[in-house]
Amino acid sequence: MKAATCSSCKKADGADKQPSKAAADQLKSGDLSVLAFPDAFPNQGGLPIQVDGQTIGGLGVSGAPSEVDEAIGRVALDALK
């Protein structure tokens, strides 16, 4: 397994304070406005990192089907609690 920095993943899940799946669902429903943000990454697999209700960053997982990427990310975040 390889860890790397992904600035677009971080921006998608950290800045929005919600999983990147929200933007992916928005795009799938036909709302193209999500594409207006150049740093957005409308694909499932990005999750916000939250501590005491504050978003402090984001975690992006890629390499498997999107649903699996998000599940792996959730397991990783849960392990840090």
N, C-alpha and C positions, 0 to 999 in steps of 0.2 A: 504494500500500500504506500502511496506517495502523498505527502502533504505539500500543498502549494498555496500561494496567495492568489486570490482571484478577486481583483478589485470590483469587477462588475457584479460578482456574486455578493460581495460584502455590501455594496450599495443597494442591491435589490432587496436583501433581507434585513440589513441593519438599519438603513435609512428609513425604510417604509414601516419598520417595526411590526411587520407581519411576514408570514411565510411567502416565498416567491410564488407559491402555487396560486395565491390570490391574483397576481398579475397574469399568470398562465390561464386561469379560468376566465378572466376578463377578456383576454385575447381570443380564447376558444368560443366565447359567446358572441364574438363579432365586434367587440369594442376595440377599435384600432388605436384609440387615444393613448394606450400604454406604449405604443411604439414612438410616441413623440418625445420620450425621455431617452436621450442617447446613452445614459449609463444604466438603464433598466435592463433586466434580464428576465423576461417573462417565461420562465421555465421552472417547473417544480424541482426542488432539491435545495433551496436556500431557506435558512431559518434564522430568526433573530436570536441573539444571545442576550438573555435578560437576567439581571441580578437585582433582587429587591424591587421588582416592578420597573426597573430602568433598563432600556436597551443599551448595551455597551458595545455591541458589535454584531457580526453575523457569521454564520457557518454555511459554506456551500459544499455540497457533495455531488459528484458527477461520475459517470462511468457505467452505471447500470440503468435500467428503466427508471423514469422519473419517480414513480411511486416508491421504488426500492431506495433510491437516493435519499428521499425525504425520510423514510423509515430509519435508515442508517444514521442520518443526522440527528433524529430524535433520540435514538438509543445513545449516541455520543453525548448529547446535551443532558440526558437523564443521568448518565453515569457521573456527571460533574456535580450533581445536586447533593 
